[in-house]
Each structure stands twice: as structure tokens, then as C-alpha cells.
């Protein structure tokens, strides 16, 4: 039986709040947020950027290579709604391509090429602390309705609180180090995606789905599993079509 939108919204809040009481994987937490946000808010794609120790934004989670690219393009250009939401600590909503063109010409050109017609960017913010931004890319024009905008902000608030839950005066350095570690983990995750894409003959999005689902099934952090895959300590089994013979795997630790 399919979940209603309300059930999905509640389930998303539950997933995010689980991190308030347990050791958690920041990458997986934020990936859960963007995956659910696309369905909840009728977006074609979503992505999250976090600021590193030097307050420079980096892409930490995205729903596809397409949304990852648009995020990286904004960082290279130094302009776009995602960057503006972070620097101003305010929600940025752009309803059509003409407004994008007026405000961020380079972003508008890339968005048009990828088929995006509107975007909604929400800062990950708690009072005066801004960690980054969540960005919803849509293929239709128009702003999010008021209820969706409130729900999107509530989800980013919960994610921000989850990340900052242990932050006190004496733990500030630890929290920043944790965020930097999460950002650094993207490097090895991208390497593992490329490796799995080649060995399993799947695209990069499918490779990440396989990596993430395997990490969850074995209670491992995505970055830790990615490192084991890249360094050939672990082999993730190939997912073959029904009835097809399994492919040969090298002789090393093989996850069930």
C-alpha cells in the first residue's frame, strides 16, 4: 500500500530525529533528506551544500549526477540561489528562467541546459549559525506553495539541529571537525562510485545507491565502506538480472 504524502513527511521527520539520540552518519542523514525532499515537494532533483572550515561551500549530498553538477557549477561561478541562501541566511525562491537570468546569468544558462525552470533554496540555519543550504530544482515554473515552503524549512531545521546537537562552547571544535570529516568523505565516496560503476557496469547514480544500501544493511558508515571498496578490502556483490549467472568476483572479503 502506497504511503500518503503526510505519512512520508512524518517518516522523513522520524528518520532525521533518529540522529538526535544515536551515533549517525552525516552523509546518510543529508542524503535521506534530499531523497525524500524531491518526492515531498515535487522537485526533479535536490542537493545540499555544507561549508568547510574556511566557510567555502562544498556539495555533500545530491539526488543525481545532474543535481551534483548544478551545485558544483554554482560553486565555480560563485553565484546562484544555493550560494545566496547560505551567504544571506535567507530562503531564496526563483520562480522562472527569466528571473534566474536576471540574477545569475551563468547559473541560468546551466539550469536551462539541464531542464530546470525554478529553484527553491533553504539555508541550514539555527539562529546565527548557518551550515549550508538545501536546494530543490524543479522542471516547472512557479514557487513552492506556502505549506510546502514551511515543511521544507522544518526539515532543514531538524537536520541542522541534528548536526549541531552536541554543540556547546567546549564542543564547537569537535562539531566543526565532524563536518569537515563528512565533507572529506565525499572524495572517497566519489572514488568508490567510479569503481563500482566500472566493475558492476552501472551508472554513477546506481553505483551510489548500491554503496549506500550496502552500508545501511551492514550498519556501516558510507565513507568507511567506500574506503574499503576503493582499497579492495571489501567486494560488494554484483546485482544481476533475475536468472542471470553471477559474475566472477576477486578473492577478497565479500559482503553477503
DOLOMI-315240 format. One line per field, with one value per residue (C-alpha): residue number from 1; residue in one letter; x, y, z. Coordinates in Angstrom, 2 decimals, m for minus. Example, Ala and Ser with C-alpha at 12.3 -4.5 7.8 and 13.67 -1.06 7.14 Angstrom:
<recs>
num <- c(1 2)
residu <- c(A S)
xx <- c(12.30 13.67)
yy <- c(m4.50 m1.06)
zz <- c(7.80 7.14)
</recs>
This chain:
<recs>
num <- c(1 2 3 4 5 6 7 8 9 10 11 12 13 14 15 16 17 18 19 20 21 22 23 24 25 26 27 28 29 30 31 32 33 34 35 36 37 38 39 40 41 42 43 44 45 46 47 48 49 50 51 52 53 54 55 56 57 58 59 60 61 62 63 64 65 66 67 68 69 70 71 72 73 74 75 76 77 78 79 80 81 82 83 84 85 86 87 88 89 90 91 92 93 94 95 96 97 98 99 100 101 102 103 104 105 106 107 108 109 110 111 112 113 114 115 116 117 118 119 120 121 122 123 124 125 126 127 128 129 130 131 132 133 134 135 136 137 138 139 140 141 142 143 144 145 146 147 148 149 150 151 152 153 154 155 156 157 158 159 160 161 162 163 164 165 166 167 168 169 170 171 172 173 174 175 176 177 178 179 180 181 182 183 184 185 186 187 188 189 190 191 192 193 194 195 196 197 198 199 200 201 202 203 204 205 206 207 208 209 210 211 212 213 214 215 216 217 218 219 220 221 222 223 224 225 226 227 228 229 230 231 232 233 234 235 236 237 238 239 240 241 242 243 244 245 246 247 248 249 250 251 252 253 254 255 256)
residu <- c(X X X X X X X X X X X X X X X X X X X X X X X X X X X X X X X X X X X X X X X X X X X X X X X X X X X X X X X X X X X X X X X X X X X X X X X X X X X X X X X X X X X X X X X X X X X X X X X X X X X X X X X X X X X X X X X X X X X X X X X X X X X X X X X X X X X X X X X X X X X X X X X X X X X X X X X X X X X X X X X X X X X X X X X X X X X X X X X X X X X X X X X X X X X X X X X X X X X X X X X X X X X X X X X X X X X X X X X X X X X X X X X X X X X X X X X X X X X X X X X X X X X X X X X X X X X X X X X X)
xx <- c(0.00 1.49 2.30 0.35 2.26 1.55 2.91 6.04 6.56 6.20 8.56 11.14 10.95 11.35 14.43 16.01 15.19 16.69 20.06 19.27 19.61 22.17 25.56 24.84 26.35 26.06 26.30 23.48 21.38 21.59 21.12 17.90 16.76 17.34 15.91 12.65 12.51 12.28 9.14 7.58 7.97 7.60 11.21 13.16 16.34 17.77 21.18 22.79 25.92 27.88 30.53 34.04 36.42 37.18 33.45 33.66 30.68 31.00 28.39 27.77 24.60 22.64 19.92 21.72 24.81 22.71 21.96 25.53 26.75 24.48 25.76 29.38 28.70 27.36 30.47 32.74 30.75 30.40 26.74 23.34 20.45 22.29 25.20 22.88 20.79 23.97 25.51 22.28 20.88 17.53 15.35 15.76 12.93 13.18 10.01 11.07 14.07 13.80 14.34 17.29 18.78 18.39 20.01 22.57 23.28 25.75 23.50 20.53 22.37 23.36 19.85 18.27 20.61 19.67 15.96 15.39 12.84 12.64 14.58 13.96 16.98 16.71 19.60 20.60 20.40 19.98 19.82 23.13 24.76 24.45 25.93 24.96 21.82 19.33 18.27 15.22 15.40 12.12 11.34 8.19 7.86 6.33 7.19 6.59 3.21 3.18 2.65 5.49 7.82 7.10 7.62 10.90 12.16 11.10 13.02 16.18 15.79 15.67 18.72 20.63 19.73 20.80 24.23 24.62 23.05 26.28 27.49 28.39 31.19 33.63 32.44 32.47 35.81 34.60 31.48 33.48 35.91 32.95 31.56 34.96 35.32 31.94 32.98 36.30 34.47 32.89 36.26 36.47 32.74 33.18 36.12 34.04 31.17 33.54 34.99 31.57 30.32 33.18 33.14 29.36 28.68 26.12 25.87 27.15 23.72 23.13 26.63 25.91 22.57 24.36 27.06 24.56 22.16 25.05 26.36 22.91 22.42 25.68 25.42 28.47 29.16 29.06 32.56 34.04 32.57 33.66 37.23 37.18 35.85 38.46 41.27 39.96 39.34 35.66 33.79 30.14 28.29 27.05 23.29 22.38 19.10 16.85 18.10 21.47 24.58 26.60 29.69 33.13 34.38 38.03 39.11 38.72 36.21 32.81 29.76 26.74)
yy <- c(0.00 3.34 5.88 9.10 12.35 13.02 9.61 10.20 13.58 12.02 9.17 11.70 13.60 10.32 9.39 12.77 12.83 9.35 11.07 13.11 10.05 7.89 7.93 8.78 9.21 12.85 11.91 9.39 11.81 14.52 12.02 10.87 14.48 15.22 11.88 12.49 16.20 15.54 13.43 15.59 18.87 17.77 18.55 16.99 16.98 18.20 18.83 20.01 22.10 22.42 24.98 23.72 25.11 28.08 28.79 27.63 25.60 22.04 19.60 16.94 15.22 15.17 13.07 12.60 13.46 16.15 17.94 17.41 19.15 22.18 22.51 22.37 24.86 27.38 26.99 27.53 30.56 31.93 32.68 31.03 30.53 27.91 30.26 33.19 31.22 30.41 33.89 35.73 33.03 33.57 31.31 32.05 31.14 31.73 31.04 31.11 31.15 34.90 35.69 33.28 35.03 38.44 37.41 34.76 34.54 31.64 29.63 30.36 29.04 25.80 25.36 25.80 23.23 20.72 21.46 23.27 26.08 27.08 26.57 26.85 27.14 26.89 27.66 25.04 27.52 27.63 31.19 32.81 29.59 28.70 25.37 25.38 25.14 22.65 23.24 21.96 22.07 21.87 21.41 23.55 27.26 28.66 28.92 26.30 26.76 28.13 24.75 23.12 26.02 25.67 21.89 22.25 24.73 22.45 19.52 21.59 22.86 19.30 18.33 21.37 20.62 17.01 18.12 20.68 18.60 18.23 21.74 23.62 26.08 23.27 21.07 23.65 22.45 18.84 19.71 21.60 18.70 16.34 18.47 18.66 14.88 14.46 16.79 14.99 11.68 12.75 12.25 8.56 8.12 9.53 7.17 4.20 5.26 5.31 1.94 0.29 1.91 0.27 m3.15 m3.52 m1.82 0.62 4.42 6.60 7.11 3.34 2.85 5.24 3.56 0.21 1.63 3.33 0.38 m1.97 0.36 0.53 m3.24 m3.80 m0.88 0.83 4.45 5.14 6.65 3.70 1.18 3.34 3.33 m0.46 m0.83 1.51 m0.21 m3.62 m4.88 m5.48 m6.60 m5.67 m8.43 m7.64 m7.26 m9.30 m9.61 m12.48 m15.74 m14.37 m16.16 m14.30 m12.50 m13.52 m11.54 m11.33 m13.40 m10.93 m10.22 m10.42 m8.90 m11.22)
zz <- c(0.00 m1.08 1.59 1.64 1.40 5.08 6.05 4.00 5.66 9.12 8.17 6.99 10.27 12.17 10.12 10.80 14.50 14.96 14.71 17.81 20.02 18.24 16.58 12.98 9.54 8.42 4.74 5.07 7.12 4.45 1.61 3.30 3.41 m0.29 m1.44 0.41 m0.42 m4.16 m3.69 m0.99 m2.84 m6.47 m7.33 m10.17 m8.10 m4.83 m3.31 m0.09 0.32 3.56 4.46 5.22 7.84 5.60 5.07 1.46 0.27 m0.99 m2.31 0.35 m0.92 m4.17 m5.74 m9.05 m11.03 m12.71 m9.43 m8.28 m11.43 m10.98 m7.42 m8.47 m11.25 m8.74 m6.61 m9.59 m10.72 m7.19 m7.86 m7.66 m5.25 m3.19 m2.57 m1.85 0.66 2.57 2.50 3.39 5.73 3.98 1.83 m1.89 m4.26 m8.01 m9.98 m13.63 m16.00 m16.70 m13.03 m12.94 m15.96 m14.35 m11.06 m12.02 m15.78 m15.58 m13.29 m15.56 m18.62 m16.88 m15.46 m18.87 m20.38 m17.66 m17.91 m14.60 m14.64 m10.96 m7.74 m4.01 m1.67 2.11 4.49 7.07 9.88 13.64 14.97 13.93 12.75 9.04 7.96 4.28 2.14 0.74 m2.83 m4.71 m8.52 m10.43 m14.12 m13.90 m13.19 m10.02 m6.34 m3.69 m2.09 1.46 3.15 1.22 1.96 5.69 5.58 3.67 6.24 9.10 7.62 7.18 10.75 12.09 10.01 11.29 14.90 14.36 13.19 15.96 18.75 20.71 20.12 23.28 23.90 24.60 21.74 18.92 17.56 17.62 15.64 13.00 12.73 12.30 9.48 7.79 8.05 6.37 3.55 3.14 2.93 m0.36 m2.07 m1.25 m1.89 m5.41 m5.95 m4.82 m7.09 m10.06 m9.11 m8.71 m11.90 m13.78 m12.09 m11.97 m15.32 m13.90 m13.99 m11.13 m9.59 m9.43 m8.03 m5.17 m4.45 m4.22 m1.95 0.35 0.60 1.38 4.09 5.67 5.50 7.38 9.81 8.32 7.51 3.78 3.77 5.70 3.26 0.31 1.61 1.99 m1.56 m3.07 m1.18 m2.30 1.25 0.53 m2.56 m2.96 m4.84 m8.30 m8.64 m11.70 m13.60 m12.47 m13.92 m14.98 m13.66 m11.02 m12.25 m11.05 m8.03 m6.96 m3.96 m1.08 1.67 0.04 1.70 1.78)
</recs>
